[in-house]
Amino acid sequence: MTQVVVVIGPGSIGQAIARRVGAGKHVLLADLRQENADAAAKVLSEAGFEVSTTMVDISKRDSIHALVEKATAIGEITGLIHAAGVSPSQASPQAILGVDLYGTAVILEEFGNVIARGGAGVVIASQSGHRLGALSPEQNKALATTPADDLLALDFLQPDQVKDTLHAYQLSKRGNALRVMAEAVRWGKRGARVNTISPGIIITPLAKDELTGPRGAGYRRMIDLCPVGRAGTPDEVASVAALLMGADGAFITGSDFLMDGGVTASYWFGELAPE
């Protein structure tokens, strides 16, 4: 049977991971904009990959479910790469929660219902989730286990509580890691694994938006003052994803891998610490 790797958000990071894990499989690229999926498909197909495309709006369950049905019609889903989302400069707090938090929860639920035995998923979260202060045990459990369709009704996610786009983004990315931890238990019953990667500043078109946006100076300071002293590349994220999705990562599930050049270390214990 054909093995299918689904890439939600086939931008720089999604494509880089697909190149590492998609050989000999059918790669289904899904994006909110058909032209983005088509552009990625052209690059990958010219590099020898078997590719098809579709549109998906990850803020809507019926759209995610339609993607699952399209993928299962091709073959058995052995890989999920979820790299779609919106950044703090791109949307309102409530839109960020709707796409990055709710959308990810639904993706994990819908694909967790069909993922093949031996399959694996990777969700791209963010270093931002690691710079959010500690949540209460009750809040952690709520983000991890509240039914997806009830998530946005949680009291601490309401507009009077989440007024800033960065706060919404940090909550969403912390929620992604917690959600994956909880979903790993359910995926394991199918013989499948799922993990998150929390990248720092990776040079992509989205990162360039941030570097030239209202928080650009802060981003450049992060790059300059972090222990590694540079931004990362999509291929470096793909190397970690290939480990997590492959045989060498068979004992790893429900985990979150922070790869940010040491920005978070410097934030908590170094030169990037808030005043």
C-alpha positions as CSV (number, residue, x, y, z in Angstrom):
1,M,0.0,0.0,0.0
2,T,1.2,3.6,-0.8
3,Q,2.7,5.3,2.2
4,V,1.6,9.0,2.6
5,V,3.4,11.8,4.3
6,V,1.1,14.8,4.8
7,V,2.7,18.2,5.0
8,I,0.5,20.9,6.4
9,G,2.2,24.3,5.7
10,P,4.8,23.4,3.0
11,G,6.9,26.4,3.6
12,S,10.7,26.4,4.1
13,I,10.6,24.1,7.2
14,G,7.8,21.8,5.9
15,Q,9.6,21.3,2.6
16,A,13.0,20.7,4.3
17,I,11.4,18.0,6.5
18,A,9.6,16.4,3.5
19,R,12.8,16.1,1.6
20,R,14.3,14.1,4.5
21,V,11.4,11.7,5.1
22,G,9.4,11.7,1.9
23,A,11.5,9.6,-0.5
24,G,9.7,6.6,-1.9
25,K,6.4,7.9,-0.4
26,H,3.5,10.0,-1.6
27,V,3.9,13.5,-0.3
28,L,0.6,15.4,0.1
29,L,1.1,19.2,0.5
30,A,-1.7,21.2,2.1
31,D,-1.8,24.9,2.4
32,L,-4.4,27.7,3.0
33,R,-3.3,29.0,-0.4
34,Q,-3.3,26.7,-3.4
35,E,-0.5,28.7,-5.1
36,N,1.8,28.1,-2.0
37,A,1.1,24.3,-2.3
38,D,1.7,24.4,-6.0
39,A,5.0,26.2,-5.7
40,A,6.3,23.7,-3.1
41,A,5.0,20.8,-5.3
42,K,7.0,22.1,-8.3
43,V,10.3,22.2,-6.2
44,L,9.7,18.7,-4.7
45,S,8.5,17.0,-7.9
46,E,11.5,18.4,-9.8
47,A,13.7,16.8,-7.1
48,G,12.1,13.4,-7.7
49,F,9.4,13.2,-5.1
50,E,5.8,12.0,-5.8
51,V,3.7,14.9,-4.8
52,S,0.1,16.1,-4.9
53,T,-1.5,19.2,-3.4
54,T,-4.7,20.4,-1.7
55,M,-6.0,23.4,0.2
56,V,-6.7,23.3,4.0
57,D,-7.9,25.9,6.5
58,I,-6.6,24.6,9.8
59,S,-8.9,26.9,11.8
60,K,-11.9,24.8,10.6
61,R,-12.5,21.2,11.6
62,D,-14.4,20.2,8.4
63,S,-11.4,21.4,6.3
64,I,-9.0,19.3,8.3
65,H,-11.3,16.3,8.1
66,A,-11.5,16.7,4.3
67,L,-7.7,16.7,4.2
68,V,-7.6,13.4,6.2
69,E,-10.1,11.9,3.8
70,K,-8.0,13.0,0.8
71,A,-4.9,11.5,2.3
72,T,-6.4,8.2,3.3
73,A,-7.8,7.9,-0.3
74,I,-4.2,7.9,-1.5
75,G,-2.9,5.3,0.9
76,E,-2.0,4.8,4.6
77,I,-0.8,7.9,6.5
78,T,2.7,7.1,7.9
79,G,3.9,10.6,8.4
80,L,2.4,14.0,9.5
81,I,4.4,17.2,9.3
82,H,2.4,20.1,10.8
83,A,4.3,23.3,10.0
84,A,1.4,25.8,9.4
85,G,0.6,28.7,11.6
86,V,0.5,32.5,12.0
87,S,3.1,34.6,13.8
88,P,2.5,37.5,16.3
89,S,2.9,40.1,13.5
90,Q,0.4,38.4,11.2
91,A,-2.9,38.2,13.1
92,S,-5.0,39.2,16.1
93,P,-4.7,37.4,19.4
94,Q,-8.0,35.5,18.8
95,A,-7.0,34.5,15.3
96,I,-3.6,33.2,16.6
97,L,-5.4,31.1,19.2
98,G,-7.9,29.8,16.5
99,V,-5.1,28.8,14.1
100,D,-2.1,27.9,16.2
101,L,-3.8,26.4,19.3
102,Y,-7.2,25.1,18.2
103,G,-6.1,24.1,14.7
104,T,-3.2,22.1,16.0
105,A,-5.5,20.3,18.5
106,V,-7.9,19.3,15.8
107,I,-5.1,18.1,13.5
108,L,-3.7,15.9,16.3
109,E,-7.1,14.5,17.0
110,E,-8.1,13.9,13.3
111,F,-4.8,12.4,12.2
112,G,-4.5,10.5,15.5
113,N,-7.7,8.6,14.4
114,V,-6.0,7.3,11.2
115,I,-2.2,7.3,11.6
116,A,-0.7,4.0,10.6
117,R,1.1,1.6,12.9
118,G,4.7,2.6,12.9
119,G,3.8,6.1,11.8
120,A,5.1,9.4,13.3
121,G,4.1,13.0,13.4
122,V,6.1,16.2,14.1
123,V,4.4,19.5,15.1
124,I,6.5,22.7,14.7
125,A,5.9,24.8,17.8
126,S,8.2,27.6,18.9
127,Q,10.8,28.8,21.4
128,S,8.1,31.3,22.4
129,G,6.3,28.6,24.3
130,H,9.4,28.3,26.5
131,R,9.5,32.0,27.4
132,L,6.0,32.0,28.8
133,G,6.0,31.9,32.6
134,A,4.8,28.9,34.4
135,L,1.1,28.0,34.1
136,S,-0.8,26.3,36.9
137,P,-1.2,22.5,36.8
138,E,-4.9,23.1,36.1
139,Q,-4.1,25.3,33.1
140,N,-1.5,22.8,31.8
141,K,-4.1,20.0,32.0
142,A,-6.7,22.1,30.4
143,L,-4.5,23.0,27.4
144,A,-3.4,19.3,27.1
145,T,-6.8,17.5,27.4
146,T,-9.8,19.9,26.9
147,P,-11.8,18.6,23.9
148,A,-10.5,20.6,20.9
149,D,-13.9,22.2,20.2
150,D,-14.1,23.5,23.8
151,L,-10.5,24.8,23.9
152,L,-11.2,28.4,22.9
153,A,-13.9,28.7,25.7
154,L,-11.3,28.3,28.5
155,D,-11.5,31.3,30.8
156,F,-7.8,32.1,30.6
157,L,-7.9,32.3,26.8
158,Q,-10.7,35.0,26.7
159,P,-10.0,38.4,25.1
160,D,-9.9,40.1,28.5
161,Q,-7.1,37.8,29.5
162,V,-5.1,37.6,26.2
163,K,-4.8,41.1,24.9
164,D,-1.4,40.9,23.1
165,T,-0.5,38.9,20.0
166,L,2.8,37.6,21.5
167,H,1.0,36.3,24.6
168,A,-1.5,34.5,22.4
169,Y,1.4,33.0,20.4
170,Q,3.2,31.9,23.5
171,L,0.1,30.3,25.0
172,S,-0.6,28.6,21.7
173,K,2.9,27.1,21.4
174,R,3.0,26.0,25.0
175,G,-0.4,24.5,24.4
176,N,1.0,22.6,21.3
177,A,3.7,20.9,23.3
178,L,1.3,20.0,26.1
179,R,-1.3,18.8,23.6
180,V,1.3,16.6,21.8
181,M,2.3,15.1,25.2
182,A,-1.3,14.1,25.9
183,E,-2.0,12.9,22.3
184,A,1.2,10.8,22.3
185,V,-0.7,8.5,24.8
186,R,-3.5,8.0,22.3
187,W,-1.3,7.8,19.3
188,G,0.7,5.1,21.1
189,K,-2.4,2.9,21.2
190,R,-2.2,2.8,17.4
191,G,1.5,2.1,17.5
192,A,2.4,5.6,16.3
193,R,4.5,8.5,17.8
194,V,4.2,12.2,17.8
195,N,6.6,15.0,19.1
196,T,7.0,18.8,18.9
197,I,10.0,20.8,17.8
198,S,10.3,24.3,19.2
199,P,12.6,26.2,16.8
200,G,14.1,29.6,17.5
201,I,14.7,32.1,14.8
202,I,14.9,30.1,11.6
203,I,15.5,32.1,8.4
204,T,12.3,31.7,6.4
205,P,10.0,34.2,4.7
206,L,7.9,34.3,7.9
207,A,11.0,35.1,10.0
208,K,12.0,37.8,7.6
209,D,8.5,39.3,8.2
210,E,9.3,39.3,11.9
211,L,12.8,40.8,11.4
212,T,11.3,43.7,9.5
213,G,8.2,44.0,11.7
214,P,7.5,45.9,14.9
215,R,9.6,43.4,16.9
216,G,12.5,43.3,14.5
217,A,15.0,45.0,16.8
218,G,14.3,42.4,19.5
219,Y,14.7,39.5,17.1
220,R,18.1,40.9,15.9
221,R,19.1,41.2,19.5
222,M,18.2,37.6,20.2
223,I,20.3,36.5,17.2
224,D,23.3,38.6,18.3
225,L,23.3,37.7,22.0
226,C,22.4,34.0,21.9
227,P,25.2,31.5,22.6
228,V,25.3,30.3,19.0
229,G,25.3,33.8,17.7
230,R,23.3,33.2,14.5
231,A,19.8,32.2,13.3
232,G,19.1,28.7,12.3
233,T,18.2,27.1,8.9
234,P,15.2,25.0,7.9
235,D,17.6,22.1,7.2
236,E,18.8,22.0,10.8
237,V,15.1,21.7,11.9
238,A,14.7,18.9,9.3
239,S,17.6,17.0,10.8
240,V,15.9,16.8,14.1
241,A,12.5,16.0,12.5
242,A,14.1,13.2,10.5
243,L,15.5,11.7,13.8
244,L,12.1,12.0,15.5
245,M,10.2,10.5,12.5
246,G,12.6,7.7,11.7
247,A,13.8,4.4,13.2
248,D,16.5,6.1,15.3
249,G,13.8,8.0,17.2
250,A,11.6,5.0,17.9
251,F,11.8,5.5,21.6
252,I,10.9,9.2,21.5
253,T,7.3,10.3,21.8
254,G,5.3,13.0,23.6
255,S,8.5,15.1,23.8
256,D,9.3,18.7,22.9
257,F,12.7,19.6,21.4
258,L,13.8,23.1,21.9
259,M,16.4,24.2,19.2
260,D,16.9,27.9,19.4
261,G,20.7,28.5,19.5
262,G,20.5,29.0,23.2
263,V,18.1,32.0,23.1
264,T,15.9,30.6,25.8
265,A,19.0,29.8,28.0
266,S,20.0,33.4,27.6
267,Y,16.5,34.7,28.3
268,W,16.3,32.9,31.6
269,F,20.0,33.0,32.7
270,G,22.0,35.3,30.4
271,E,22.2,38.6,28.6
272,L,18.7,38.3,27.1
273,A,17.0,38.3,30.6
274,P,14.2,40.8,30.8
275,E,15.1,43.9,32.9
